[in-house]
Amino acid sequence: MKYPIKLNFKKIALAKQAQLTDAAGEPIAYARQKMFKLKEELEVFRDKSREERLCLIKADRVIDFSAAYQFLNEEGAVFGVIKREGLKSIWKATYNLNHDANTPFASIREEKPFAKLADALVGGIPVIGLFCNYLFNPSYLLTNSEGIDLFRIRKSPSLFGTVFDIEKLSDDHQDKEVLSLMGILMMVFLEQARG
């Protein structure tokens, strides 16, 4: 994969959807939220054609603030779990990314909580909200359990969609690149729902 990776989250769609593309514009993954489900579920495909499914991301309970989201491969085996930290993440978003339910791998935390708050407050105002995307751009860090920053995720200025740039900061844990990208993808879906 060539970095930086773009994560394009479509705001205007019946079902929430996002696409990951590398620096050369090649598709890495396309995610689409399943509609009308009591438990949140996200299907991740190789591209928009939806012919090759890469994984399924499922909530462990009915829509809930403290739900954990499991990443399942095509055989149905869990290869990762992401969960928002409880009350700590009301002001500053923090997510724990695990190999499985109990083995910590990394955390994703918001770098500047004020930018996210301003984006949510001002972004809802008609007309002014359109320009908000150029002023307030939250960023996040994915840090492994040893304290090494692996990825930086930044919201880019965008008028109609929400675009994030994913920058690789370290070559540590290259074997966990897919887990990291799926965690980032799910975190963006959850943060977009949060406002």
Secondary structure, 3 states (H helix, E strand, C coil): CCCCEEEEEECCCCCCEEEEECCCCCEEEEEEECCCCCCCEEEEECCCCCCCEEEEEEECCCCCCCCEEEEECCCCCEEEEEEECCHHHCCCCEEEEECCCCCEEEEEEECCHHHHHHHHHHHCCCCHHHHHHHHCCCEEEEEECCCCEEEEEEEECCCCCEEEEEEECCCCCHHHHHHHHHHHHHHHHHHHHHC
